[in-house]
Amino acid sequence: MINLTIWNEYYHEKKDEVVKQIYPNGIHGYIKDFLQEDQHLNISTATQDEKEHGLTVEMLRGTDVLIWWGHMAHNKVEDEIVDRVQMRVLEGMGLIVLHSGHHSKIFKRMMGTNANIRWAERGEKERVWICNPGHPIARGLGEYFEIDMTEMYGEPFQVPEPDETVFISWFQGGEVFRSGLCYKRGNGKIFYFRPGHESYPVYHNKDVQKVILNSVYWANRHENAQLWEDNFRPDDKMHRKTPIEPIETKGYKVDHEYLK
């Protein structure tokens, strides 16, 4: 069983009637609905306005994979929560960042860049090419799939070179974009998946749904999370007070107490 948490800022759906019609129970609710058809997933949701954004220590410690969706309130996410999520990724929790989550604090933190893009909201067609057909995230897909109406993202995408590129998108207006990128940070896996938008029914697309489901399985690394926690938490365990081999301490040691 994979413990999956779907996080959504949940603002557009409450403020805009068009978005509410497309995703009446929120984007997180819609993603949960199609994913919970898989009986191997134990799914929870969390949203921005909940206490600690719904991402408490207990919630994250029990999460194997976290899906992140945000757009209009990235800066309202508290840095303390970002730190918490980052640590869990380093410990082994999988992180799947969707669409405009490229500008989320947690994604930029994990990338070490501003993650800027070119974009245009024109409702144009997107053709998603599978450039790594043997990858687990591409399982069950054809040579490409299409989304009839979406927001355009275009290169350059200012992120580090990924470990693997699974998808590249072509848009009706001529732009292209690396739309499925895999990274490893610490013991955790990160997948960025471009398709999605609040005012277009992108998550109704069956191929998009298949990619999200496949990515949950790919990102799951529960055994590594447990290994990290057993050996490296709490933080004071990082200080090796007794050497493995006998040595004579040499050199000058700075007194860090005065810095506190």
N, C-alpha and C positions, 0 to 999 in steps of 0.2 A: 504494500500500500504506500502510495506517495502522498505526503501531506503538502498540499498546494494552497498557497495564499494568493488571492488576486487583489491587488491594491489599485484604487482609482481615486483621483481627487474628488470626483463626483460633484462638479460644479455646473458644467454645461447642461447636463440632463435636468437640473433643477431650475435653470435660468432661461432655457430656450425651448419653446414648444415644439419646434421641428426636431430638435435632438431628442426630446422626450418621446416623441412619436416613434422614432427609430429604435430607441433604447429605453423603453418605459421603466424598467427596473435598474437603469444605469448600465454603463458599458461593462462594469464588473459583473453585474447580474446576468447580462446576456452571455458573456464569456463563460460564466459558471454554468449556465443552462446547457450549453452545447458540450462542455467538457465533462459534466457529471454523468453523461451517458456512458462514460468509461468507468466501470465499477472498481478499477484499481486506483482511483483518485479520491482522496478525502479532501474536500474543497472548503476553504473559508474565504471570507472577503474582509477587506478593511478599507476605510475611506479617510479623506483628509481631516474632516471635522470631528472625528472620534478622538477620544483621549489618547494622546501620544500617537495620533494619526492611525490608531488601530494597530500599530506595530510595537506592541509591548515586548519586553524582554522574553516573557513566556511565549507569546505568539511566535516570535521569530525563532526561538530555540526549538519550537516544535514544527518549524517549516522546512521542508526539503527543497522546495522551489517557490520563488516569488515572482509573480507577474506584475509589471509596473506600467500603469497608464496615467499620464498627466499632460496638461497642456497650458492652462491659463494661470496656474497658481504654483509654479515651480518654486518661486522664492519664498512661499509661505511654509514650505516644508522645513521643519526645525533641524538645525545642524546636528543636534544631539541624536536625532533619529537617523539621519544620514550616516553618522558614525556607527551607529548600531547595525544598520543594514550592511555597511561596508565590512564590518568585522565578521558578520555571519557569512558573507560571500567568501571572505578569505578563509574561513573555517570549512567551507564546503557547500554552503547553500547555493543552489542554482538561481540565476537572475535572468528573467526574460523581459526586455524593455521593448515596448510597442510604440511605433509611430512617433508622435511628438515627445515621447519620453526621452528622445535623444538630447533634449535640453534640460532634463531633470538634473537635480543636484547629484543624485547617486550615479547616474551614467557618466556625467562629466568627471566626477571624482574617480571613477574606475578607469576612465580613459586618459585622464590627465590633460585633456584639451577642452576647447570651448564647444566642440561638436557642432559647429555651424554648418549650414546647408544653403543651397538655393531653393526657393519654393514659389509656388503659385497655386492659388485656389481657383481652378477653372473647371472642375468636374470632368476632367478628361480621362480617356482610357489608359490603363496601365497594363503592360504585358510583362509578366514576371518570368524571366528565363531561369531555368534550373541549370546552373553552371557546374554543379557538383552532384550529379545524379546518384552517386553511391553513398552520399551522406545520409545518416539516419534521419535528419530533419526533412529530407526530400523524399522519404519513403512514401510510396503510393501516388506520387505525382507524375505527370507526363513530361513532355519536353519543355512546356511552359504552361502557365495559366493566365487568364485575363480577369481584370477587374474593370467593369464597365464605366464606373464614375468614381474618381478619386482626386485627391490633392496631389500635385506634382512636387516631388523632391528631386533636386538635381545636384550633380557634382559641381565643385568639390565638396565632399563630405569630410570635414576636418576631424578625423579620428585616426588613431594609430593603425598601421597595417594589421588587419585581422589575422588570426591563426588560420582561419578558413573562411572563404566566401562561398556561400551556398546559393544565393540568388543575386541577379542583376536585373533591374527594372528598366524598361523602355517606356516612354510616355508619348502620347499622341502628338504633343508639341515638339518632340524631337530630343528631349533631354534623356539622360540615363542616370542611374543611381545604384550604388551597391546596397541592396535592400535586405540582405540576410547575412549578418556577420557574426562569427564565433570568436570568443576570446576566453582565455583562462587567466584568472587572477587568484593567486594563492592556491587553495584547493577547490575553488569554485569555478563553475562555468557560467559564461555570460553569452546570451544570444540577443542581438538587436534585429528586430523584424519591422520593416518600414510600413507595410500596408496597414491602413486604419485611418479613421477620421471620425470626428463626432457628428458631423452633419451629412455624411454619406454612409450607406448601409454596408460598409466594407466587411464587417465581421459576420454578415449574413452569408458571405461567400464560402462555399463548402471547401474549397482548396485552402483558403486562408485559415479556416477552422482546423483543417488537417495539419497545416504547418504548426499552428500553436500547440496542438496536441502532441505532435512529434517532438517539438522542442522541449516540452515538459519532461518527456522521458529522457531525452538527450541530456538535459541539464541536471537531472537527479543524481546526486553524489552523496547520499546519506552516510555511507560507510566512511568517507573521508571526513565528514563533519564530526562524527563521533571520535575518530582517531585524533583529530586536532584538539577537541575539547578535553579528551582524557589526558593529553600530554602537555598542553600549553595554556590551560586556564586554571586559576586566574593569572593576571599579568605578572604577579611576583614570581611565578615559576619560570619566567624567562631569565631571571638572574641566577646564574650557576655559581652558588656560593662555595661549593667544594669541587676542586678540579678533578677530572677523571684520572689524570696521571699526577704524581707528586711533583710539585714545582716550587721554586723559591720566588716569591713575589718581588718584582724589581720595578724601578721607575717611580715617578711622582704620581700620586693619585689626587685628583681634584676633589675638594670637599663640596659636594652638591647641596649640602644643607643650606648654605647661605643664599642659594638661588630660589629657595622656596618662599 
